[in-house]
């Protein structure tokens, strides 16, 4: 990707490089990009057990769109999915694999091994479902071919640009829920849906921009 003149590198966090333009996106209101989501996922993943995996957006997108079984195996293999109890993927509606940072909407696809279920969380009422089902069909053979797919109840975003922030906030809620409740048996509504309903709303999501900026500044200093 070609960065505009003056778009300086401001932070390297693992293998994620954030630039000045990313700070401007976060100051918003703007649609957030895959670098910001990957940064947030890496930050959430710090100190998590190895059986929880947050897949970077670029990898999720490649798995959903790569051509050929061997290419798919090469993309999925390093993730070691059979060892994971919780896997979180991002979904993007970009249909052009040649277009970097394309698409206009983010959502979340979560695999819970305890329920053998993929749950799609979409803050635009299932707008990304076809893309989520495409990733589900490609990935389920690597975890369990019988795994089911469901739409998870998700608070609706209040504007046209906060979908990526909903992805970040919901991912954090699900990880915290899993750490607290994974050992407990659960019924249909016993998984994280109630936590998503109660903890995610427009105010929470709007505040996430400031939280991410604050975290970036903390790491820079």
Steps between C-alpha positions, in 0.01 A plus 500: 500500500629850416478738794453872448796730551539583867313188615767413753531173684398571859498154664620146434309250714608147423471484123234774484620840383274796573538831319391856553202446271374228735487753783295731281260213426459437873436866571213448260228462428641262241475134397796324664742292296648153537822629661311654788293184551813285489666727756198466730490122455869472591443716806200289610702181442783601734533240778209289373529121518611330178155346443350844419581644158414838347575471129641814330261653244742438211514128581123471541453670163755278327344181639156613378623583152806291413459263206585131514509241778878511541499879538226467761697237692808722492300793638318307773776262608712747701195598707494152660119515523453150649672621819277805545191529719405847379585651161400851391506597131415831336267517201528770234270550202784572257451280192818616323805311628726736304374805691689571822279625783187473288149437621252708694389283790660290777342225707621216721491120471573307819563127538420348841628144525292422810182554298654399166345813359594802287321817613480802269475841665400773258412851616309554173244223555666224297619712209825299483339159540589373148866587561490345847350178363772488236770507768305253714481249216873525441607476865261247653675201339809591703316507834196274458304442176179475706540842665189717465460865397269746677435872495571639846283777639705818457430865590442707186751772420370855503692633197671383183860489619532334843476135389871435559475639851205269568724213389772604747261557791307176444823300466613633838167415663507145362859437611424622853185288513688194382773542762234524773254236384673250272501229765126531564240304308251717312168485320386690193527847655780397737781619275614859463189642329360656816835666572512647150146632542570660836852634442496624140321815387568822313652669804737211573610486137548876473721493809715230344660753263642693795606178672696382195665840458591501869648151473706599195634805681582286803699256287677782316616652828 
